[in-house]
Amino acid sequence: IVSYLKGLGHEKVGYLMNTSPSCNCQESLSGFKAALAHFGLAEDPSHVYLVRPTFTGAYESMKEYLKKGVRFPSALVTNNDNLALGAMKALKEGGYRIPEDISIVGTDNISAAAMADPPLTSMDPGCKQLGIWAVRLLKDIMQYPDSPVTKIRLTSRLIERNSVGPCEKPR
């Protein structure tokens, strides 16, 4: 995601993280920070925004940020699509145009992402592959209950839609 955004001219990229992060959320944030460093973009701790972990929670949290006058970077990456969709609603109500004023990327490609206004750019985690691996791992656990915990990572695929555009002006 960071490479994609940088390629569109976004030099300042923020991150929306839910206030009840799981270990996956923490890993996602760590990966985001590592990607910023890898692609030569500055990490700014003030560009990590904590939002409540639902569509409505993210919407309300973003309204609070807007009420405080927070100026967001040109692009935001989110922990999941529900956070992105809630944030988009609040930002649009706050006068932001998406993607002209701010670009937003989600990370789980839920079906609502394609129906959003504008449709949300998101990462598709490959649910079919996740399901296949979940069944394989469950079978192994049942067959070998004393074996160590197995953790896997699958590559996601970027689904480009209309919530991301080129950075028109530096922020």
SEBAVO-63276 format. One line per field, with one value per residue (C-alpha): residue number from 1; z, y, x. Coordinates in nm, 4 decimals, m for minus. Example, Ala and Ser with C-alpha at 12.3 -4.5 7.8 and 13.67 -1.06 7.14 Angstrom:
n	[1:2]
z	[0.7800:0.7140]
y	[m0.4500:m0.1060]
x	[1.2300:1.3670]
***
This chain:
n	[1:2:3:4:5:6:7:8:9:10:11:12:13:14:15:16:17:18:19:20:21:22:23:24:25:26:27:28:29:30:31:32:33:34:35:36:37:38:39:40:41:42:43:44:45:46:47:48:49:50:51:52:53:54:55:56:57:58:59:60:61:62:63:64:65:66:67:68:69:70:71:72:73:74:75:76:77:78:79:80:81:82:83:84:85:86:87:88:89:90:91:92:93:94:95:96:97:98:99:100:101:102:103:104:105:106:107:108:109:110:111:112:113:114:115:116:117:118:119:120:121:122:123:124:125:126:127:128:129:130:131:132:133:134:135:136:137:138:139:140:141:142:143:144:145:146:147:148:149:150:151:152:153:154:155:156:157:158:159:160:161:162:163:164:165:166:167:168:169:170:171]
z	[0.0000:0.0920:m0.2377:m0.4281:m0.2432:m0.2825:m0.6549:m0.6657:m0.4972:m0.1386:0.0863:0.4137:0.4884:0.8058:0.9698:1.1261:1.4005:1.6141:1.9865:2.0688:1.8534:1.8149:1.7577:1.3830:1.4116:1.5897:1.3198:1.0519:1.2130:1.2436:0.8763:0.7817:0.9722:0.8175:0.4706:0.5343:0.6225:0.3291:0.0799:0.2349:0.3832:0.7235:1.0093:1.2073:1.5308:1.5161:1.1937:1.3738:1.4596:1.7104:1.6202:1.7774:1.6111:1.4168:1.1243:1.3625:1.6069:1.3348:1.2055:1.5510:1.6245:1.2980:1.3667:1.6977:1.5173:1.2689:1.5499:1.7062:1.3738:1.3027:0.9622:0.8038:0.5649:0.1982:0.2445:0.5167:0.5490:0.7802:0.9900:0.8045:0.5607:0.8275:0.9751:0.6281:0.5456:0.8752:0.8300:0.4726:0.5866:0.8544:0.6239:0.3488:0.6005:0.7138:0.3622:0.2388:m0.1167:m0.1608:m0.3316:m0.4373:m0.0820:0.0896:m0.0277:0.1823:0.1572:0.3441:0.4131:0.3945:0.0835:0.2362:m0.0083:0.1116:m0.0097:m0.3736:m0.3010:m0.1077:m0.2465:m0.3806:m0.4019:m0.1523:m0.2670:m0.0501:m0.0062:m0.0796:0.1693:m0.0432:0.1702:m0.0222:0.0505:0.4145:0.4395:0.2826:0.5245:0.8231:0.7451:0.6970:1.0276:1.2106:1.0746:1.1947:1.5405:1.5665:1.4489:1.6523:1.9505:2.1159:1.8152:1.8400:1.7185:1.3481:1.2069:0.8361:0.6232:0.2860:0.0278:m0.0265:m0.3604:m0.4130:m0.5470:m0.7019:m0.6825:m0.6584:m0.3000:m0.3959:m0.6336:m0.7037:m0.4434:m0.5938:m0.3362:m0.0468:0.3033]
y	[0.0000:0.2427:0.1800:0.2383:0.5633:0.6898:0.6170:0.8524:1.1297:1.0864:1.1764:1.1938:0.8885:0.8353:0.5256:0.4620:0.2019:0.0728:0.1429:m0.2299:m0.3662:m0.7384:m0.8769:m0.8672:m0.4937:m0.4393:m0.6366:m0.4340:m0.1083:m0.2424:m0.3425:0.0020:0.1712:m0.0609:0.0153:0.3899:0.3478:0.1131:0.3596:0.6625:0.8243:0.9898:0.8223:1.0769:0.9402:1.2165:1.0578:0.7422:0.8021:0.5842:0.5223:0.3011:m0.0438:m0.0316:0.1623:0.3849:0.4090:0.5148:0.7658:0.9214:0.9178:1.0925:1.3534:1.4224:1.4650:1.7008:1.8996:1.9456:2.0813:1.7959:1.8289:1.4892:1.3839:1.3341:0.9612:0.7267:0.3511:0.1679:m0.1495:m0.2641:m0.1530:m0.0722:0.1865:0.3267:0.3497:0.5195:0.7622:0.8386:0.9268:1.1667:1.3223:1.3818:1.5429:1.7560:1.8925:1.6632:1.5341:1.1761:1.1222:1.4817:1.6068:1.2800:0.9223:0.6249:0.2562:m0.0318:m0.3701:m0.6520:m0.5911:m0.6473:m0.6418:m0.2961:m0.1531:m0.1833:m0.0141:0.2826:0.6360:0.6507:0.2791:0.1956:0.0863:m0.2114:m0.5066:m0.8435:m1.0983:m1.3988:m1.5409:m1.8683:m1.9308:m1.8295:m2.0843:m2.3594:m2.2957:m2.2707:m2.6171:m2.7602:m2.6150:m2.7322:m3.0825:m3.0780:m2.9572:m3.2337:m3.4967:m3.3628:m3.1691:m3.1203:m2.9604:m2.5976:m2.3125:m2.2460:m1.8971:m1.8263:m1.5126:m1.4912:m1.2236:m0.9774:m0.8215:m0.4521:m0.3816:m0.0344:0.1612:0.5320:0.6272:0.6866:0.9436:1.1292:1.3751:1.7141:1.9257:1.8568:1.8656]
x	[0.0000:0.2790:0.4609:0.1353:0.0635:0.4198:0.3981:0.0998:0.3003:0.1825:0.4757:0.2800:0.0713:m0.1294:m0.2695:m0.6107:m0.5887:m0.8685:m0.8607:m0.8871:m0.6068:m0.5471:m0.1994:m0.2784:m0.3513:m0.0212:0.1620:m0.0132:0.0998:0.4554:0.4485:0.3176:0.6008:0.8592:0.7193:0.7425:1.1098:1.1744:1.0268:1.1988:0.8896:0.8994:0.7162:0.5168:0.3649:0.1028:m0.0247:m0.1418:m0.5064:m0.6889:m1.0523:m1.3159:m1.3290:m1.6566:m1.7976:m1.9952:m1.7056:m1.4622:m1.7157:m1.7629:m1.3883:m1.3075:m1.5763:m1.3983:m1.0646:m1.2283:m1.3918:m1.0445:m0.9166:m0.6765:m0.5104:m0.4698:m0.1928:m0.2791:m0.3453:m0.4693:m0.4232:m0.6623:m0.6666:m0.9780:m1.2453:m1.5052:m1.2698:m1.2050:m1.5752:m1.6606:m1.3720:m1.4780:m1.8292:m1.6999:m1.4404:m1.6954:m1.9329:m1.6374:m1.5893:m1.3113:m1.3335:m1.2185:m0.9742:m0.9019:m0.8287:m0.7452:m0.6942:m0.8053:m0.7105:m0.8756:m0.7265:m0.9789:m1.1906:m1.5343:m1.8253:m1.9372:m1.6041:m1.7089:m2.0437:m1.9070:m1.9129:m1.6500:m1.5698:m1.2945:m0.9496:m0.8601:m0.6296:m0.7902:m0.6552:m0.7563:m1.0362:m1.0437:m0.6751:m0.7266:m1.0073:m0.7983:m0.5123:m0.7476:m0.8867:m0.5364:m0.4180:m0.7309:m0.6792:m0.3175:m0.4207:m0.6794:m0.4301:m0.1341:m0.2779:0.0629:0.2310:0.3408:0.1236:0.1619:0.1367:0.1135:0.1099:m0.0561:0.0045:m0.2792:m0.3706:m0.4438:m0.7927:m0.7792:m1.1010:m1.1791:m1.0868:m0.7231:m0.5879:m0.2657:m0.1445:m0.2169:m0.0364:0.1993:0.0502]
***
